[in-house]
Structures are given as structure tokens and as C-alpha cells.
Amino acid sequence: MTIDDKSATRPSTLLDALPERYRTVLRLRLAHQLPVEQVARVLGTSTETVLLTQHAAMNLLRRELADGRRNKIERWMP
């Protein structure tokens, strides 16, 4: 999926371009406002993993927005 100028203003499009694990953590934490501990239980992982995943997802979104590039977001994955 590429992000063009028109769709870059829609948050859901940016979230949809993220890898699934990033998308899931952000939606549970931000849209559903679940605490880290509850997200960890739902996903069967540790609170540290949830926090690291959330941090990585937010950094990826920040870079994509700051760069303004129209490349696939997967390009930024380590």
C-alpha cells in the first residue's frame, strides 16, 4: 500500500499501512484506551512487549509523516 497526499491526512489509512502487530497494539491502547496490562493479557504477551511495540509503531508513523514520502511503510521496518 502506498500513501498518497490525499490519504495521508486520514489517520485510519496510516494505521492500516502498519504491520498487523503494530496496528493491533495502537488500536487497543489508543482507540479502546486499554491499559498496558490489559493489552498484554489480551495479546498473551508481556507489558514490556506492548510498550516496545507501541513505541516502535509511533516512531514509524512519525517518520512516515515527517518524511512525507510516498513509499510503502514496510520499507521502514528493521
C-alpha positions in Angstrom: 0.0 0.0 0.0 1.3 3.4 -0.8 0.3 6.6 1.0 -0.6 9.5 -1.3 -1.2 13.1 -0.3 -4.9 12.8 -0.1 -5.0 9.7 2.1 -2.0 10.8 4.2 -4.4 13.1 6.1 -6.6 10.2 7.1 -5.3 8.5 10.3 -7.0 5.2 9.6 -5.2 4.9 6.3 -1.8 5.4 8.1 -2.8 2.8 10.7 -3.9 0.4 8.1 -0.5 0.6 6.4 1.2 -0.5 9.6 2.2 -4.2 10.2 -0.6 -6.0 12.0 1.0 -6.3 15.4 1.7 -2.5 15.5 -1.9 -1.8 14.3 -3.4 -4.1 17.0 -1.5 -2.6 19.9 -2.2 1.0 18.8 -5.9 0.3 18.3 -6.2 -1.3 21.7 -4.2 1.3 23.5 -5.4 4.5 21.7 -8.9 3.8 20.3 -10.1 1.5 23.0 -8.0 3.2 25.7 -7.0 -0.1 27.4 -4.2 0.0 29.9 -0.9 -1.7 29.0 -1.6 -4.6 31.4 -4.9 -5.4 29.8 -3.5 -5.2 26.3 -0.7 -7.6 27.4 -3.3 -10.1 28.7 -5.4 -9.8 25.6 -2.4 -10.5 23.3 -0.8 -13.0 25.6 2.4 -11.1 25.9 4.3 -9.0 28.5 3.7 -5.4 29.3 7.2 -4.6 28.2 6.5 -6.1 24.7 3.3 -4.0 24.5 5.2 -0.8 25.4 8.0 -1.6 23.0 5.6 -2.4 20.2 3.6 0.8 20.8 6.8 2.9 20.8 8.0 1.3 17.6 4.6 1.9 15.9 4.5 5.5 16.9 8.1 6.1 15.7 7.2 4.5 12.4 4.2 6.8 12.0 6.2 9.8 13.0 8.9 9.1 10.4 6.4 8.5 7.7 4.6 11.7 8.4 7.8 13.7 8.8 9.4 12.4 5.7 6.2 12.9 3.6 7.4 10.1 1.3 5.0 8.0 -0.8 6.8 4.8 -0.2 5.4 1.7 1.4 5.5 1.9 5.1 7.1 -1.6 5.3 10.2 -0.1 3.9 11.0 1.4 7.3 10.8 -1.9 9.1 14.1 -3.0 10.5 
